[in-house]
Amino acid sequence: MSAARGKHSGFRGGMRELVSTPGRVAGLILFVLALIFIFENMQQVGIRLLFWEVTMPLWLALLGMGVVGALCGALLFRRH
């Protein structure tokens, strides 16, 4: 075994490193749930923005509003 590969070589070793901490397990679960959410909400929706109406996938509209909410939270609650 070469020194570059370490003691956790192969698929099983890589999986052990991937789920080695509770934070990584939670992140992996959230990633899988996000993928499920995206694939379940692929239908097009019409969204009215003042005078315009745009059509986009529902998941993209929700993601955009989540980003706007996160930015607002970051601006309001940042430390000086």
C-alpha positions as CSV (number, residue, x, y, z in Angstrom):
1,M,0.0,0.0,0.0
2,S,1.4,3.4,-0.9
3,A,1.8,6.2,1.6
4,A,-0.2,8.6,-0.6
5,R,-3.4,6.5,-0.4
6,G,-3.4,6.1,3.4
7,K,-5.1,3.4,5.5
8,H,-8.6,4.1,4.1
9,S,-8.3,3.2,0.5
10,G,-11.0,2.0,-1.8
11,F,-14.8,2.6,-1.7
12,R,-15.4,1.5,1.9
13,G,-12.6,3.8,3.2
14,G,-14.0,6.7,1.2
15,M,-17.5,6.2,2.6
16,R,-16.1,6.0,6.1
17,E,-14.4,9.3,5.6
18,L,-17.5,10.8,4.1
19,V,-19.7,10.0,7.0
20,S,-17.1,10.3,9.8
21,T,-18.8,13.1,11.7
22,P,-22.4,13.9,12.6
23,G,-22.1,17.2,10.8
24,R,-21.2,15.4,7.5
25,V,-24.0,12.9,8.0
26,A,-26.5,15.8,8.5
27,G,-25.1,17.6,5.4
28,L,-25.4,14.4,3.3
29,I,-29.0,13.9,4.5
30,L,-29.9,17.6,3.7
31,F,-28.3,17.2,0.3
32,V,-30.4,14.1,-0.6
33,L,-33.5,15.9,0.7
34,A,-32.7,18.9,-1.5
35,L,-32.4,16.7,-4.5
36,I,-35.7,15.0,-3.8
37,F,-37.3,18.4,-3.4
38,I,-35.9,19.6,-6.7
39,F,-37.1,16.6,-8.6
40,E,-40.5,16.7,-7.1
41,N,-41.0,20.4,-8.0
42,M,-40.0,20.6,-11.6
43,Q,-43.3,22.0,-12.9
44,Q,-43.3,25.5,-14.4
45,V,-45.1,28.2,-12.5
46,G,-46.0,31.8,-13.4
47,I,-44.8,34.4,-11.0
48,R,-45.9,38.0,-11.2
49,L,-43.2,40.7,-10.5
50,L,-44.9,44.1,-10.4
51,F,-45.7,44.5,-14.1
52,W,-44.0,41.4,-15.5
53,E,-44.9,37.8,-15.3
54,V,-42.1,35.2,-15.6
55,T,-42.4,31.4,-15.9
56,M,-39.8,29.3,-14.1
57,P,-39.6,25.9,-12.3
58,L,-41.1,26.1,-8.8
59,W,-37.9,24.9,-7.1
60,L,-35.9,27.7,-8.7
61,A,-38.4,30.3,-7.5
62,L,-38.2,28.9,-4.0
63,L,-34.4,28.7,-4.1
64,G,-34.3,32.4,-5.2
65,M,-36.5,33.5,-2.3
66,G,-34.4,31.4,0.1
67,V,-31.3,33.2,-1.1
68,V,-33.0,36.6,-0.8
69,G,-34.1,35.7,2.8
70,A,-30.6,34.6,3.7
71,L,-29.1,37.8,2.4
72,C,-31.7,39.9,4.3
73,G,-30.9,37.9,7.5
74,A,-27.2,38.3,7.0
75,L,-27.5,42.1,6.5
76,L,-29.8,42.6,9.5
77,F,-27.9,40.4,11.9
78,R,-24.3,40.8,11.0
79,R,-21.8,41.9,13.6
80,H,-20.0,45.2,13.3
